Amino acid sequence: MPFVRRLSSVLPAKPVIGFVALLAVLFVCAYGAGSAAGPVAPGLRPSGSLPGTPQQSGSGDSMNGMNGMEDMDGTGGTGGMG
């Protein structure tokens, strides 16, 4: 019996052990759900160019994909604020 008493004095309280076990179960469930869902954005790449990646050919426009927005620079026009 002294071994059990000494072991119980070294271990943390039962609620602490239960909380840690609950955290472990939640982590395993969250990891499993994330693995089942797969990557969120598989085609997502960093904005900077990485070595070995092909360069994208663009029109040289700093506002790629914003066709028709050339006059939206905020200088002049009838803005309505004034």
N, C-alpha and C positions, 0 to 999 in steps of 0.2 A: 504493500500500500504506500510506502514512502515514495516509490518511483512515480506513481500516479499523482501524488500530491506535489512532488517537485516538478513534474511535467506540466501540471495545470498552473503552477505559479510562473512558468516560463512563457507559456502560450498566452496570446492576447485573449480578451474576453470573447465569449461566444457571439455577441452581436457584431463585433469587429470582424470575426472570421466569416460570419454570414454576409456582411457587407462586401467583403473582398470577393467572396464566392459569387455574389450577385453581379459585381462588376466584371468578373471573368466571364460569366455566362452572357452578359450583355455585349461584351467585346466580341465573343465568338459569334454571336448572332449577327451583329453589325458587320463583321468581316465577311461572313457567309453571304449576307444580302448584297454587299458591295461586290463580291466576287461573282455572284449570279447576275448582277446588273451589267457588269462589264464596264469598259471605259465610258465616261460621260461624253467626251468629245474626241472621238478617235482621230479626226483629221486636224485637230488643233496643233499648231506649231508656234514656237516663239516668234516674236516680231523681228528679231535680229536674224541675220543670215548665219547659218552654221556652216562650218567647213564641210565640204563634200555635198552640199545641197545645191541643186540647180537654181540659178537666179531667175526670178520671174521677170518676164518682159512686160514692161508697162509703157504707157504713153508719155512718161516723164511728168505726169500731173501729180502734184502733191496730194490731191484729194481723190484718190482712186475710188471708183465706184460712186462718185457724186456727180454724175453727168447732169448738166443743166443747172448747176448751182454756182456758176462763175460769177454772177452778179450779186451774190450774197456776202459781200465783204464788209458790209456795215458802213461804208463811206458814201454818203449821199443817198439819193432816191427819196421816195415818200414813205418814210418810216412810220408815221402815225404817232410817234412820240415827240411831238414838238410843235 
